[in-house]
């Protein structure tokens, strides 16, 4: 009987494609009909309107997780803005568009795989694939097109290193991270790596190096009182591999107070969908991890960033207040627990990143804001006395 069943069953190689793009929605059909606990918005039961170009564009934005994509583009642009190396407008625009396409592809592939689980969570059950705005095959076509166009644009207009980072991030997010979310709490650490890559893409887009070498050694920019007697270095002309590492660590550590606090607030939804989140399995450790990385942000901003030459040492002082505010909120959450404290950490994390990035731009090495604002006094050129030629 077992042999007959195996012979009658379709081959795995031919069934896997259809199961990936079809069985998710087939599961949702059965779940909606048989499980009275699942309730969808009333709009989900209405007939689906025709996909006009405007509605389709809106669906593509939702598949791309537009807010997350915009954040990725902005952090990539921070790598461009903080780089001491010059760039051009075509490279700048291509980096922004290429990063957006890579993010759109990764987010869409993630949603395709998580339809059955998104349908069980209140904050995700109205996503395009859950409400049947487009088919999984349509979404897959969009993801593949964006996943090819993004790295191709970065490769041809920017450089291969930036394209490899973009393509690698698609694989990490849509592949390893999505797979790990239902299997291990380490998915949060892997997701933090994915979120910290866009600044590296901006850095390499300008021609910056990520790894030290004989031609590009690691440089340490010490404060003036510690660097007396040492040869002076011009940070605006130095491509220091320590600088992109500082950017990476800043974005990596910021994501733990940001995401851990959010995941704690929605932990019941994660538990219902079966995601392996630290906020569900060990809420105390979840808050502790957030506190550790909030504390780590202090030396990153006040030591590593100015030491790398990204900013002057004045940034070490001006970055202290926002860092201490986030650290205090994370300390209170770890000590007292509760959603109120978690929400406070999350709210602080929202304004923290743009404030820190703005301060980094203000204190960027070689940046003379007095000239940009027209406040510098014009130097008077010494008039040379005219001499009559004999």
Secondary structure, DSSP 8 states (H G I E B T S, - for coil): -HHHHHHHS--HHHHHHHHHHHHHHHHHHHHHHH-TT----GGGGS------HHHHHHHHHHHTTHHHHHHHHHHHHHHHHH-SS---HHHHHHHHHHHHHHHHHHHHHHHHHTHHHHTTSTTTTTSTTTTTSS-HHHHHHHHHHHHHHHHHHIIIII-HHHHHHHHHHHHIIIIIIHHHTTT-TTHHHHHHHHHHHHHHHHHHHTT--SS--SSS-------TTT-TTS----GGG---HHHHHHHHHHHHHHHHHHHHHHHHHTHHHHHHHT---HHHH-HHHHHHHHHHHHHHHHHIIIIIHHHTTSB-THHHHHTHHHHHHHHHHHHHHHHH-SHHHHHHHHHHHHHHHHHHHHHHHHTBTT--HHHHTT-S--------------
